[in-house]
Amino acid sequence: MRPPTRHREGAEFTGHVGAACNCNLHARRCRFNMELYKLSGRKSGGVCMSCRHNTAGRHCHYCKEGFYRDLARPISHRRACKGKGHDAAPSSASRHCPVNLCLS
C-alpha cells in the first residue's frame, strides 16, 4: 500500500483533517511523516499539530502535563482533560506513573 500522492513528507493538511490524521477532534492541522507511515505498517503517517483542549500527542490522544483524563468522557470530547488547579501539588502516584496513566 502506497501513501496517497497528496501525502508527501512534511505536507500539511488543514480544515477537516480526518482523512489524513486521527486528531480526536482536537486539531485543525496535521502533517504527514513518511517514517511514521512506514513504521505503522503503511497505515498512518499523520501527526496532529497544535492540539487543543489540553490534549497532546501524535493523535491528540492524551492529556498534556498538568491535566488528567476524565474517564467519563471520550477522548474526543473537548473537556476530556481536566486541570488539577494551580494550587494542587502532584500526587505521589503521578510522580511514579507515566503521564496520564494514573488516577489521583
C-alpha positions, -999 to 999 in steps of 0.1 A, spaced: 0 0 0 14 34 -10 6 67 7 -19 87 -13 0 110 -37 -10 141 -18 7 127 13 43 137 8 69 141 36 61 173 56 29 180 38 4 200 59 -33 195 59 -58 220 73 -96 221 78 -111 187 82 -81 165 89 -100 133 95 -89 117 62 -52 124 68 -49 122 106 -69 110 136 -67 140 159 -97 131 181 -114 164 171 -87 184 189 -66 198 160 -74 215 127 -40 208 111 -17 179 107 14 169 87 25 138 70 56 119 81 68 92 58 89 75 85 59 71 108 39 59 79 64 31 73 67 22 110 29 19 112 28 -8 86 18 18 60 -14 27 77 -9 62 92 17 88 88 -3 117 101 9 139 130 -16 163 146 -4 199 151 -14 224 178 -36 200 198 -63 219 216 -85 213 247 -54 205 269 -45 174 248 -11 163 234 4 136 213 6 125 177 -31 120 177 -41 144 205 -48 113 224 -36 120 259 -38 150 283 -9 174 284 12 178 315 -8 193 345 -41 178 333 -57 144 339 -82 124 319 -119 125 328 -127 88 320 -165 96 320 -159 114 286 -145 100 254 -110 114 244 -127 133 215 -148 154 240 -135 189 244 -135 185 282 -119 151 283 -88 166 300 -93 184 334 -69 206 351 -58 199 387 -57 236 395 -28 259 400 -25 252 438 -27 214 436 6 196 442 11 165 421 1 133 439 26 107 448 11 84 422 16 109 394 53 112 402 58 75 397 35 67 368 37 76 331 19 108 322 -19 104 324 -19 67 332 -25 70 370 -56 84 386 -54 106 417 
